[in-house]
Amino acid sequence: MIEHGILKAFNAGAYTATVQLTGSLAQWLGAVPVSRGIATGEMTAGRKVAVAVFDHTNPSDAVVVAVWP
């Protein structure tokens, strides 16, 4: 399933992100892998992201697949 979120932080060294899922003030996903097809310059806090979540019982089983303004 694809979820919509807001990028809160990006770790360029590990190529992971912290994402707040839309509609949830309390649900943040940390250390989410980011597609290497997304340039580091695009990963600025506050941008919208699409997150592919493969297992809803395991929030760490996800990946950021797109970013847009």
PDB file of N, CA, C and O in Angstrom, chain B, residues numbered from 101:
ATOM      1  N   MET B 101       0.835  -1.167   0.000  1.00  0.00           N
ATOM      2  CA  MET B 101       0.000   0.000   0.000  1.00  0.00           C
ATOM      3  C   MET B 101       0.889   1.242   0.000  1.00  0.00           C
ATOM      4  O   MET B 101       1.943   1.252   0.635  1.00  0.00           O
ATOM      5  N   ILE B 102       0.469   2.279  -0.705  1.00  0.00           N
ATOM      6  CA  ILE B 102       1.204   3.541  -0.749  1.00  0.00           C
ATOM      7  C   ILE B 102       0.554   4.519   0.233  1.00  0.00           C
ATOM      8  O   ILE B 102      -0.651   4.764   0.178  1.00  0.00           O
ATOM      9  N   GLU B 103       1.368   5.068   1.124  1.00  0.00           N
ATOM     10  CA  GLU B 103       0.910   6.048   2.105  1.00  0.00           C
ATOM     11  C   GLU B 103       1.499   7.407   1.759  1.00  0.00           C
ATOM     12  O   GLU B 103       2.579   7.496   1.175  1.00  0.00           O
ATOM     13  N   HIS B 104       0.786   8.455   2.120  1.00  0.00           N
ATOM     14  CA  HIS B 104       1.229   9.827   1.924  1.00  0.00           C
ATOM     15  C   HIS B 104       1.807  10.322   3.241  1.00  0.00           C
ATOM     16  O   HIS B 104       1.263  10.035   4.307  1.00  0.00           O
ATOM     17  N   GLY B 105       2.910  11.066   3.172  1.00  0.00           N
ATOM     18  CA  GLY B 105       3.498  11.577   4.396  1.00  0.00           C
ATOM     19  C   GLY B 105       4.244  12.869   4.183  1.00  0.00           C
ATOM     20  O   GLY B 105       4.318  13.385   3.068  1.00  0.00           O
ATOM     21  N   ILE B 106       4.803  13.392   5.273  1.00  0.00           N
ATOM     22  CA  ILE B 106       5.617  14.602   5.262  1.00  0.00           C
ATOM     23  C   ILE B 106       7.014  14.222   5.751  1.00  0.00           C
ATOM     24  O   ILE B 106       7.168  13.585   6.793  1.00  0.00           O
ATOM     25  N   LEU B 107       8.018  14.619   4.988  1.00  0.00           N
ATOM     26  CA  LEU B 107       9.394  14.338   5.364  1.00  0.00           C
ATOM     27  C   LEU B 107       9.795  15.218   6.536  1.00  0.00           C
ATOM     28  O   LEU B 107       9.713  16.444   6.453  1.00  0.00           O
ATOM     29  N   LYS B 108      10.225  14.605   7.619  1.00  0.00           N
ATOM     30  CA  LYS B 108      10.641  15.343   8.816  1.00  0.00           C
ATOM     31  C   LYS B 108      12.158  15.453   8.910  1.00  0.00           C
ATOM     32  O   LYS B 108      12.679  16.458   9.395  1.00  0.00           O
ATOM     33  N   ALA B 109      12.873  14.420   8.447  1.00  0.00           N
ATOM     34  CA  ALA B 109      14.333  14.436   8.496  1.00  0.00           C
ATOM     35  C   ALA B 109      14.873  13.437   7.489  1.00  0.00           C
ATOM     36  O   ALA B 109      14.206  12.465   7.131  1.00  0.00           O
ATOM     37  N   PHE B 110      16.109  13.698   7.033  1.00  0.00           N
ATOM     38  CA  PHE B 110      16.779  12.805   6.086  1.00  0.00           C
ATOM     39  C   PHE B 110      18.209  12.594   6.531  1.00  0.00           C
ATOM     40  O   PHE B 110      18.919  13.552   6.838  1.00  0.00           O
ATOM     41  N   ASN B 111      18.634  11.342   6.567  1.00  0.00           N
ATOM     42  CA  ASN B 111      20.002  10.977   6.910  1.00  0.00           C
ATOM     43  C   ASN B 111      20.693  10.556   5.618  1.00  0.00           C
ATOM     44  O   ASN B 111      20.492   9.440   5.139  1.00  0.00           O
ATOM     45  N   ALA B 112      21.505  11.446   5.054  1.00  0.00           N
ATOM     46  CA  ALA B 112      22.156  11.176   3.768  1.00  0.00           C
ATOM     47  C   ALA B 112      23.166  10.041   3.861  1.00  0.00           C
ATOM     48  O   ALA B 112      23.352   9.302   2.894  1.00  0.00           O
ATOM     49  N   GLY B 113      23.818   9.890   5.005  1.00  0.00           N
ATOM     50  CA  GLY B 113      24.806   8.825   5.160  1.00  0.00           C
ATOM     51  C   GLY B 113      24.185   7.443   5.095  1.00  0.00           C
ATOM     52  O   GLY B 113      24.720   6.541   4.450  1.00  0.00           O
ATOM     53  N   ALA B 114      23.056   7.282   5.763  1.00  0.00           N
ATOM     54  CA  ALA B 114      22.361   5.992   5.779  1.00  0.00           C
ATOM     55  C   ALA B 114      21.296   5.900   4.692  1.00  0.00           C
ATOM     56  O   ALA B 114      20.753   4.823   4.446  1.00  0.00           O
ATOM     57  N   TYR B 115      20.994   7.017   4.042  1.00  0.00           N
ATOM     58  CA  TYR B 115      19.940   7.133   3.035  1.00  0.00           C
ATOM     59  C   TYR B 115      18.600   6.642   3.588  1.00  0.00           C
ATOM     60  O   TYR B 115      17.914   5.808   2.997  1.00  0.00           O
ATOM     61  N   THR B 116      18.264   7.206   4.757  1.00  0.00           N
ATOM     62  CA  THR B 116      16.994   6.894   5.417  1.00  0.00           C
ATOM     63  C   THR B 116      16.281   8.195   5.785  1.00  0.00           C
ATOM     64  O   THR B 116      16.887   9.266   5.822  1.00  0.00           O
ATOM     65  N   ALA B 117      14.984   8.076   6.055  1.00  0.00           N
ATOM     66  CA  ALA B 117      14.174   9.253   6.368  1.00  0.00           C
ATOM     67  C   ALA B 117      13.304   9.005   7.585  1.00  0.00           C
ATOM     68  O   ALA B 117      12.983   7.868   7.930  1.00  0.00           O
ATOM     69  N   THR B 118      12.933  10.106   8.225  1.00  0.00           N
ATOM     70  CA  THR B 118      11.897  10.099   9.246  1.00  0.00           C
ATOM     71  C   THR B 118      10.680  10.750   8.604  1.00  0.00           C
ATOM     72  O   THR B 118      10.763  11.861   8.080  1.00  0.00           O
ATOM     73  N   VAL B 119       9.555  10.055   8.646  1.00  0.00           N
ATOM     74  CA  VAL B 119       8.351  10.483   7.946  1.00  0.00           C
ATOM     75  C   VAL B 119       7.164  10.486   8.900  1.00  0.00           C
ATOM     76  O   VAL B 119       6.966   9.545   9.668  1.00  0.00           O
ATOM     77  N   GLN B 120       6.372  11.563   8.841  1.00  0.00           N
ATOM     78  CA  GLN B 120       5.102  11.617   9.571  1.00  0.00           C
ATOM     79  C   GLN B 120       4.008  11.289   8.572  1.00  0.00           C
ATOM     80  O   GLN B 120       3.834  11.997   7.580  1.00  0.00           O
ATOM     81  N   LEU B 121       3.269  10.218   8.830  1.00  0.00           N
ATOM     82  CA  LEU B 121       2.196   9.841   7.928  1.00  0.00           C
ATOM     83  C   LEU B 121       1.055  10.847   8.008  1.00  0.00           C
ATOM     84  O   LEU B 121       0.700  11.302   9.095  1.00  0.00           O
ATOM     85  N   THR B 122       0.492  11.189   6.877  1.00  0.00           N
ATOM     86  CA  THR B 122      -0.592  12.160   6.808  1.00  0.00           C
ATOM     87  C   THR B 122      -1.793  11.669   7.608  1.00  0.00           C
ATOM     88  O   THR B 122      -2.173  10.500   7.545  1.00  0.00           O
ATOM     89  N   GLY B 123      -2.377  12.597   8.363  1.00  0.00           N
ATOM     90  CA  GLY B 123      -3.553  12.270   9.155  1.00  0.00           C
ATOM     91  C   GLY B 123      -3.230  11.756  10.542  1.00  0.00           C
ATOM     92  O   GLY B 123      -4.135  11.435  11.311  1.00  0.00           O
ATOM     93  N   SER B 124      -1.955  11.674  10.869  1.00  0.00           N
ATOM     94  CA  SER B 124      -1.573  11.172  12.182  1.00  0.00           C
ATOM     95  C   SER B 124      -0.507  12.071  12.787  1.00  0.00           C
ATOM     96  O   SER B 124       0.606  12.162  12.269  1.00  0.00           O
ATOM     97  N   LEU B 125      -0.851  12.733  13.883  1.00  0.00           N
ATOM     98  CA  LEU B 125       0.138  13.575  14.548  1.00  0.00           C
ATOM     99  C   LEU B 125       1.154  12.745  15.313  1.00  0.00           C
ATOM    100  O   LEU B 125       2.280  13.189  15.535  1.00  0.00           O
ATOM    101  N   ALA B 126       0.760  11.539  15.719  1.00  0.00           N
ATOM    102  CA  ALA B 126       1.611  10.721  16.569  1.00  0.00           C
ATOM    103  C   ALA B 126       2.375   9.637  15.812  1.00  0.00           C
ATOM    104  O   ALA B 126       3.363   9.117  16.330  1.00  0.00           O
ATOM    105  N   GLN B 127       1.948   9.286  14.613  1.00  0.00           N
ATOM    106  CA  GLN B 127       2.597   8.173  13.913  1.00  0.00           C
ATOM    107  C   GLN B 127       3.709   8.668  13.003  1.00  0.00           C
ATOM    108  O   GLN B 127       3.464   9.194  11.918  1.00  0.00           O
ATOM    109  N   TRP B 128       4.933   8.486  13.471  1.00  0.00           N
ATOM    110  CA  TRP B 128       6.118   8.813  12.701  1.00  0.00           C
ATOM    111  C   TRP B 128       6.877   7.521  12.449  1.00  0.00           C
ATOM    112  O   TRP B 128       6.985   6.673  13.335  1.00  0.00           O
ATOM    113  N   LEU B 129       7.396   7.374  11.256  1.00  0.00           N
ATOM    114  CA  LEU B 129       8.232   6.222  10.932  1.00  0.00           C
ATOM    115  C   LEU B 129       9.671   6.703  10.870  1.00  0.00           C
ATOM    116  O   LEU B 129       9.978   7.677  10.184  1.00  0.00           O
ATOM    117  N   GLY B 130      10.547   6.024  11.582  1.00  0.00           N
ATOM    118  CA  GLY B 130      11.959   6.404  11.599  1.00  0.00           C
ATOM    119  C   GLY B 130      12.810   5.406  10.845  1.00  0.00           C
ATOM    120  O   GLY B 130      12.461   4.231  10.736  1.00  0.00           O
ATOM    121  N   ALA B 131      13.925   5.880  10.326  1.00  0.00           N
ATOM    122  CA  ALA B 131      14.894   5.052   9.608  1.00  0.00           C
ATOM    123  C   ALA B 131      14.262   4.305   8.432  1.00  0.00           C
ATOM    124  O   ALA B 131      14.570   3.139   8.187  1.00  0.00           O
ATOM    125  N   VAL B 132      13.375   4.993   7.708  1.00  0.00           N
ATOM    126  CA  VAL B 132      12.742   4.398   6.532  1.00  0.00           C
ATOM    127  C   VAL B 132      13.726   4.493   5.365  1.00  0.00           C
ATOM    128  O   VAL B 132      14.185   5.593   5.057  1.00  0.00           O
ATOM    129  N   PRO B 133      14.063   3.400   4.715  1.00  0.00           N
ATOM    130  CA  PRO B 133      14.956   3.469   3.558  1.00  0.00           C
ATOM    131  C   PRO B 133      14.361   4.365   2.478  1.00  0.00           C
ATOM    132  O   PRO B 133      13.143   4.428   2.309  1.00  0.00           O
ATOM    133  N   VAL B 134      15.236   5.057   1.748  1.00  0.00           N
ATOM    134  CA  VAL B 134      14.824   5.955   0.666  1.00  0.00           C
ATOM    135  C   VAL B 134      15.359   5.395  -0.641  1.00  0.00           C
ATOM    136  O   VAL B 134      16.504   4.945  -0.706  1.00  0.00           O
ATOM    137  N   SER B 135      14.537   5.420  -1.681  1.00  0.00           N
ATOM    138  CA  SER B 135      14.961   4.969  -3.004  1.00  0.00           C
ATOM    139  C   SER B 135      16.201   5.745  -3.434  1.00  0.00           C
ATOM    140  O   SER B 135      16.242   6.969  -3.317  1.00  0.00           O
ATOM    141  N   ARG B 136      17.200   5.044  -3.925  1.00  0.00           N
ATOM    142  CA  ARG B 136      18.430   5.697  -4.397  1.00  0.00           C
ATOM    143  C   ARG B 136      18.187   6.489  -5.672  1.00  0.00           C
ATOM    144  O   ARG B 136      19.063   7.232  -6.116  1.00  0.00           O
ATOM    145  N   GLY B 137      17.009   6.340  -6.267  1.00  0.00           N
ATOM    146  CA  GLY B 137      16.645   7.121  -7.438  1.00  0.00           C
ATOM    147  C   GLY B 137      16.247   8.548  -7.093  1.00  0.00           C
ATOM    148  O   GLY B 137      16.038   9.367  -7.988  1.00  0.00           O
ATOM    149  N   ILE B 138      16.138   8.855  -5.797  1.00  0.00           N
ATOM    150  CA  ILE B 138      15.790  10.196  -5.338  1.00  0.00           C
ATOM    151  C   ILE B 138      17.082  10.893  -4.912  1.00  0.00           C
ATOM    152  O   ILE B 138      17.796  10.404  -4.036  1.00  0.00           O
ATOM    153  N   ALA B 139      17.377  12.022  -5.527  1.00  0.00           N
ATOM    154  CA  ALA B 139      18.595  12.774  -5.211  1.00  0.00           C
ATOM    155  C   ALA B 139      18.544  13.332  -3.793  1.00  0.00           C
ATOM    156  O   ALA B 139      17.476  13.701  -3.303  1.00  0.00           O
ATOM    157  N   THR B 140      19.697  13.392  -3.137  1.00  0.00           N
ATOM    158  CA  THR B 140      19.750  13.906  -1.767  1.00  0.00           C
ATOM    159  C   THR B 140      19.247  15.347  -1.683  1.00  0.00           C
ATOM    160  O   THR B 140      18.656  15.730  -0.673  1.00  0.00           O
ATOM    161  N   GLY B 141      19.468  16.144  -2.713  1.00  0.00           N
ATOM    162  CA  GLY B 141      19.020  17.529  -2.721  1.00  0.00           C
ATOM    163  C   GLY B 141      17.505  17.679  -2.704  1.00  0.00           C
ATOM    164  O   GLY B 141      16.987  18.741  -2.359  1.00  0.00           O
ATOM    165  N   GLU B 142      16.803  16.628  -3.073  1.00  0.00           N
ATOM    166  CA  GLU B 142      15.339  16.646  -3.071  1.00  0.00           C
ATOM    167  C   GLU B 142      14.755  16.338  -1.697  1.00  0.00           C
ATOM    168  O   GLU B 142      13.573  16.579  -1.455  1.00  0.00           O
ATOM    169  N   MET B 143      15.572  15.812  -0.805  1.00  0.00           N
ATOM    170  CA  MET B 143      15.088  15.336   0.492  1.00  0.00           C
ATOM    171  C   MET B 143      15.200  16.424   1.555  1.00  0.00           C
ATOM    172  O   MET B 143      16.046  16.349   2.446  1.00  0.00           O
ATOM    173  N   THR B 144      14.345  17.428   1.452  1.00  0.00           N
ATOM    174  CA  THR B 144      14.338  18.518   2.426  1.00  0.00           C
ATOM    175  C   THR B 144      13.092  18.416   3.300  1.00  0.00           C
ATOM    176  O   THR B 144      12.000  18.092   2.831  1.00  0.00           O
ATOM    177  N   ALA B 145      13.288  18.699   4.565  1.00  0.00           N
ATOM    178  CA  ALA B 145      12.189  18.597   5.538  1.00  0.00           C
ATOM    179  C   ALA B 145      10.998  19.434   5.096  1.00  0.00           C
ATOM    180  O   ALA B 145      11.153  20.548   4.594  1.00  0.00           O
ATOM    181  N   GLY B 146       9.806  18.876   5.292  1.00  0.00           N
ATOM    182  CA  GLY B 146       8.567  19.546   4.959  1.00  0.00           C
ATOM    183  C   GLY B 146       7.978  19.142   3.622  1.00  0.00           C
ATOM    184  O   GLY B 146       6.823  19.455   3.332  1.00  0.00           O
ATOM    185  N   ARG B 147       8.761  18.447   2.800  1.00  0.00           N
ATOM    186  CA  ARG B 147       8.243  18.019   1.501  1.00  0.00           C
ATOM    187  C   ARG B 147       7.328  16.818   1.656  1.00  0.00           C
ATOM    188  O   ARG B 147       7.443  16.053   2.613  1.00  0.00           O
ATOM    189  N   LYS B 148       6.423  16.664   0.707  1.00  0.00           N
ATOM    190  CA  LYS B 148       5.520  15.521   0.691  1.00  0.00           C
ATOM    191  C   LYS B 148       6.265  14.312   0.133  1.00  0.00           C
ATOM    192  O   LYS B 148       7.090  14.440  -0.771  1.00  0.00           O
ATOM    193  N   VAL B 149       5.965  13.143   0.681  1.00  0.00           N
ATOM    194  CA  VAL B 149       6.590  11.905   0.214  1.00  0.00           C
ATOM    195  C   VAL B 149       5.543  10.808   0.057  1.00  0.00           C
ATOM    196  O   VAL B 149       4.504  10.811   0.717  1.00  0.00           O
ATOM    197  N   ALA B 150       5.846   9.882  -0.826  1.00  0.00           N
ATOM    198  CA  ALA B 150       5.049   8.663  -0.974  1.00  0.00           C
ATOM    199  C   ALA B 150       5.860   7.532  -0.366  1.00  0.00           C
ATOM    200  O   ALA B 150       7.036   7.349  -0.680  1.00  0.00           O
ATOM    201  N   VAL B 151       5.213   6.781   0.505  1.00  0.00           N
ATOM    202  CA  VAL B 151       5.881   5.690   1.206  1.00  0.00           C
ATOM    203  C   VAL B 151       5.183   4.379   0.869  1.00  0.00           C
ATOM    204  O   VAL B 151       3.987   4.227   1.119  1.00  0.00           O
ATOM    205  N   ALA B 152       5.918   3.442   0.307  1.00  0.00           N
ATOM    206  CA  ALA B 152       5.373   2.106   0.053  1.00  0.00           C
ATOM    207  C   ALA B 152       5.531   1.301   1.339  1.00  0.00           C
ATOM    208  O   ALA B 152       6.644   1.080   1.815  1.00  0.00           O
ATOM    209  N   VAL B 153       4.409   0.870   1.889  1.00  0.00           N
ATOM    210  CA  VAL B 153       4.408   0.079   3.121  1.00  0.00           C
ATOM    211  C   VAL B 153       4.031  -1.350   2.737  1.00  0.00           C
ATOM    212  O   VAL B 153       2.944  -1.597   2.215  1.00  0.00           O
ATOM    213  N   PHE B 154       4.930  -2.274   2.997  1.00  0.00           N
ATOM    214  CA  PHE B 154       4.729  -3.651   2.573  1.00  0.00           C
ATOM    215  C   PHE B 154       4.045  -4.520   3.625  1.00  0.00           C
ATOM    216  O   PHE B 154       3.365  -5.490   3.293  1.00  0.00           O
ATOM    217  N   ASP B 155       4.229  -4.165   4.893  1.00  0.00           N
ATOM    218  CA  ASP B 155       3.640  -4.938   5.986  1.00  0.00           C
ATOM    219  C   ASP B 155       3.169  -3.966   7.060  1.00  0.00           C
ATOM    220  O   ASP B 155       3.996  -3.395   7.771  1.00  0.00           O
ATOM    221  N   HIS B 156       1.857  -3.766   7.196  1.00  0.00           N
ATOM    222  CA  HIS B 156       1.326  -2.801   8.155  1.00  0.00           C
ATOM    223  C   HIS B 156       1.551  -3.219   9.600  1.00  0.00           C
ATOM    224  O   HIS B 156       1.408  -2.395  10.503  1.00  0.00           O
ATOM    225  N   THR B 157       1.898  -4.471   9.841  1.00  0.00           N
ATOM    226  CA  THR B 157       2.204  -4.892  11.201  1.00  0.00           C
ATOM    227  C   THR B 157       3.665  -4.624  11.545  1.00  0.00           C
ATOM    228  O   THR B 157       4.073  -4.770  12.697  1.00  0.00           O
ATOM    229  N   ASN B 158       4.454  -4.231  10.539  1.00  0.00           N
ATOM    230  CA  ASN B 158       5.877  -3.948  10.737  1.00  0.00           C
ATOM    231  C   ASN B 158       6.196  -2.632  10.032  1.00  0.00           C
ATOM    232  O   ASN B 158       6.582  -2.648   8.863  1.00  0.00           O
ATOM    233  N   PRO B 159       6.044  -1.479  10.717  1.00  0.00           N
ATOM    234  CA  PRO B 159       6.240  -0.182  10.080  1.00  0.00           C
ATOM    235  C   PRO B 159       7.634   0.024   9.501  1.00  0.00           C
ATOM    236  O   PRO B 159       7.815   0.885   8.640  1.00  0.00           O
ATOM    237  N   SER B 160       8.622  -0.742   9.951  1.00  0.00           N
ATOM    238  CA  SER B 160       9.968  -0.587   9.399  1.00  0.00           C
ATOM    239  C   SER B 160      10.107  -1.256   8.033  1.00  0.00           C
ATOM    240  O   SER B 160      11.134  -1.106   7.370  1.00  0.00           O
ATOM    241  N   ASP B 161       9.088  -1.987   7.613  1.00  0.00           N
ATOM    242  CA  ASP B 161       9.103  -2.649   6.309  1.00  0.00           C
ATOM    243  C   ASP B 161       8.454  -1.715   5.281  1.00  0.00           C
ATOM    244  O   ASP B 161       7.352  -1.968   4.793  1.00  0.00           O
ATOM    245  N   ALA B 162       9.178  -0.618   4.966  1.00  0.00           N
ATOM    246  CA  ALA B 162       8.647   0.409   4.079  1.00  0.00           C
ATOM    247  C   ALA B 162       9.805   1.048   3.327  1.00  0.00           C
ATOM    248  O   ALA B 162      10.968   0.825   3.664  1.00  0.00           O
ATOM    249  N   VAL B 163       9.486   1.850   2.301  1.00  0.00           N
ATOM    250  CA  VAL B 163      10.499   2.591   1.563  1.00  0.00           C
ATOM    251  C   VAL B 163       9.873   3.864   0.988  1.00  0.00           C
ATOM    252  O   VAL B 163       8.739   3.843   0.510  1.00  0.00           O
ATOM    253  N   VAL B 164      10.617   4.967   1.039  1.00  0.00           N
ATOM    254  CA  VAL B 164      10.189   6.223   0.413  1.00  0.00           C
ATOM    255  C   VAL B 164      10.450   6.076  -1.080  1.00  0.00           C
ATOM    256  O   VAL B 164      11.581   5.827  -1.496  1.00  0.00           O
ATOM    257  N   VAL B 165       9.400   6.231  -1.885  1.00  0.00           N
ATOM    258  CA  VAL B 165       9.533   6.010  -3.322  1.00  0.00           C
ATOM    259  C   VAL B 165       9.396   7.272  -4.159  1.00  0.00           C
ATOM    260  O   VAL B 165       9.746   7.259  -5.339  1.00  0.00           O
ATOM    261  N   ALA B 166       8.893   8.369  -3.581  1.00  0.00           N
ATOM    262  CA  ALA B 166       8.736   9.609  -4.333  1.00  0.00           C
ATOM    263  C   ALA B 166       8.689  10.792  -3.389  1.00  0.00           C
ATOM    264  O   ALA B 166       8.343  10.662  -2.215  1.00  0.00           O
ATOM    265  N   VAL B 167       9.045  11.955  -3.927  1.00  0.00           N
ATOM    266  CA  VAL B 167       8.999  13.210  -3.182  1.00  0.00           C
ATOM    267  C   VAL B 167       8.497  14.292  -4.137  1.00  0.00           C
ATOM    268  O   VAL B 167       8.820  14.284  -5.325  1.00  0.00           O
ATOM    269  N   TRP B 168       7.707  15.220  -3.603  1.00  0.00           N
ATOM    270  CA  TRP B 168       7.213  16.338  -4.415  1.00  0.00           C
ATOM    271  C   TRP B 168       6.960  17.538  -3.512  1.00  0.00           C
ATOM    272  O   TRP B 168       6.912  17.400  -2.290  1.00  0.00           O
ATOM    273  N   PRO B 169       6.797  18.738  -4.121  1.00  0.00           N
ATOM    274  CA  PRO B 169       6.612  19.958  -3.296  1.00  0.00           C
ATOM    275  C   PRO B 169       5.372  19.908  -2.434  1.00  0.00           C
ATOM    276  O   PRO B 169       5.094  20.854  -1.697  1.00  0.00           O
TER     277      PRO B 169
END
